[in-house]
């Protein structure tokens, strides 16, 4: 299982609606609108890195109002 935080920048005024829509995507375990340099932070999981990439590119980035994403895989050191 691969888990990651996905940091999202949105168009002005879109953070809440983006977080709500993303929270319904399978593989997303949490989506919160936040303040700071990013507007939404998502925690997601997938069986492997390839599936995580597909989740981000095909589903999350397809949500209207997103301008940029940064995917941060979780590592256990």
N, C-alpha and C positions, 0 to 999 in steps of 0.2 A: 504494500500500500504506500503510495506517495501522497504527501500532503503539502500544501503550499498556501501562502498568503498572497493574494493578488491585490495590489494597490492600484486604485482607479482614479483618474481625473475625469471629470464630467463637464459638460456645458453648464454655464451658470444657471442655478435654480433646478437642476435635474438630479441632484444627488439622491434625494429620497425616492423618487420614482425608479431610478436605476437600481438602487439597493433592493427595493421591493420586487422588481422584475427578476433580478439575478437570484434572489433567495428561493425562487421556484424552480431553478434549473437543477436537474439531478446531478449529484456530485458536489454541489455547494452545501456546506454544512452551516455557514453563517455569512451574513452580509449586513454590514452596518454602515450608515452614513456618519462621517466623522468631520472634524475640523482640522485644518492644517494644510500641508502641501498636497494631500490627496483628499478626495471627497468621499470615497467609499473604500472600505477594506473588506475583502472577502476571504474566507477560509474554505478551501476546497480539497477534495481527495479523489484519487483515481487509482486504478490497479497498477499503472506504470507511468513513466514519464511521457511516453507517446500519447497515452489517453489523456493525461493532464494537458498536454499541448493542444490536443483536439478540443478539449473542453474550453480552454481559454480562447483559441482562435475561432472555432466554429460557433460557439454558443455565447460565451460572455462578451467577446468583442462585437458580436452582432447586435447587442442591445443598443437601442437608439439613445443618444445622449452621451455616450462614452467617447472621450477624445484620446485617451492614452491609458495603457496598462503596464504594470511592472509585476512580473511573477517571481516570487521568492520561495523556492522550495524549502521545506523544513528538513534540517539535518539533525541527526542525533549523534553527538560527538562524545 
